[in-house]
Amino acid sequence: MTLTLYLAAGSCSLASQIALEEAQASYEPRALLMADGEQKQADFLAINPRGRVPALVIDGTPISETVAILTYISLRFPEAALLPFDDPDLMGKAYERMSWYASSLHVGIAQMWRTERFSAEEDGWTGIQACGRAIVESGFDEIEQRFEGPWVLGDHYSVVDGYTQVFWRWGERMGVDMSQYRRWAAQGNRLLERPAVARALASEKQALDARTAAVA
Ligand SMILES: N[C@@H](CCC(=O)N[C@@H](CS)C(=O)NCC(=O)O)C(=O)O
């Protein structure tokens, strides 16, 4: 089986890359330069017609959407126990959380940083961005309040933890005072101590450095 992960630095593709590293999967990371619009170029649109990362190509067949990719990796590498498949209640929690991230919190981020998707009329952008920020900030409060254990799903480390880290990075980028989120910070610190997460972050950087060096 060959696996290729299309990613972009600082993006939500980090969640999929952490999952691949946790699974000790053999995969090729391929960084796109989003600032150059590579996600909208024909060769990538042939992989994901929506022009978004992450995309995971499995033996030539692509899948996109973070929740789908995280599910695929968890099922493909069951020994890594990246989702609690034998616990329906916990699985419900895992999918509630991942669906909320993908359908609401990430969309709030897009309202701020990709406002052109929501209205062609620039006059209305300030309001759209303010609503996006409010969605994100109340979502961050919810993340903090709902921590019940060392990990997002309590005692079970899962792909949801890496996905949650994506939002932490974005919060820092937005200039949110992340020091107010103590339990979330503790989970993030535990996460960063995991060798797989360190490998994912290094690999994300390396893939980007290789691309920027090639372009320079
Ligand atoms: N629903 C998709 C969203 C993917 C997405 O929006 N990815 C962003 C990076 S975080 C992207 O590729 N943006 C490129 C663009 O908007 O042109 C998922 O959850 O994977």
The ligand as an SDF file (V2000), in Angstrom:
LIG
                    3D

 20 19  0  0  0  0  0  0  0  0999 V2000
  -13.7780   20.3140    5.3890 N   0  0  0  0  0  0  0  0  0  0  0  0
  -12.3650   20.2030    5.0880 C   0  0  0  0  0  0  0  0  0  0  0  0
  -11.7660   21.6050    5.0930 C   0  0  0  0  0  0  0  0  0  0  0  0
  -10.3780   21.6030    4.5370 C   0  0  0  0  0  0  0  0  0  0  0  0
   -9.8290   23.0220    4.4310 C   0  0  0  0  0  0  0  0  0  0  0  0
  -10.5610   24.0090    4.4060 O   0  0  0  0  0  0  0  0  0  0  0  0
   -8.5020   23.0950    4.3510 N   0  0  0  0  0  0  0  0  0  0  0  0
   -7.8590   24.3750    4.2230 C   0  0  0  0  0  0  0  0  0  0  0  0
   -6.5700   24.3710    5.0260 C   0  0  0  0  0  0  0  0  0  0  0  0
   -6.8970   24.2700    6.7740 S   0  0  0  0  0  0  0  0  0  0  0  0
   -7.4960   24.6300    2.7870 C   0  0  0  0  0  0  0  0  0  0  0  0
   -7.0520   23.7220    2.1070 O   0  0  0  0  0  0  0  0  0  0  0  0
   -7.6840   25.8590    2.3060 N   0  0  0  0  0  0  0  0  0  0  0  0
   -7.3070   26.2300    0.9720 C   0  0  0  0  0  0  0  0  0  0  0  0
   -8.1660   27.2980    0.3960 C   0  0  0  0  0  0  0  0  0  0  0  0
   -9.1190   27.7380    1.0530 O   0  0  0  0  0  0  0  0  0  0  0  0
   -7.8630   27.7040   -0.7180 O   0  0  0  0  0  0  0  0  0  0  0  0
  -11.6910   19.3090    6.1360 C   0  0  0  0  0  0  0  0  0  0  0  0
  -12.1780   19.2440    7.2480 O   0  0  0  0  0  0  0  0  0  0  0  0
  -10.6830   18.6730    5.8120 O   0  0  0  0  0  0  0  0  0  0  0  0
  1  2  1  0
  2  3  1  0
  2 18  1  0
  3  4  1  0
  4  5  1  0
  5  6  2  0
  5  7  1  0
  7  8  1  0
  8  9  1  0
  8 11  1  0
  9 10  1  0
 11 12  2  0
 11 13  1  0
 13 14  1  0
 14 15  1  0
 15 16  2  0
 15 17  1  0
 18 19  2  0
 18 20  1  0
M  END
$$$$
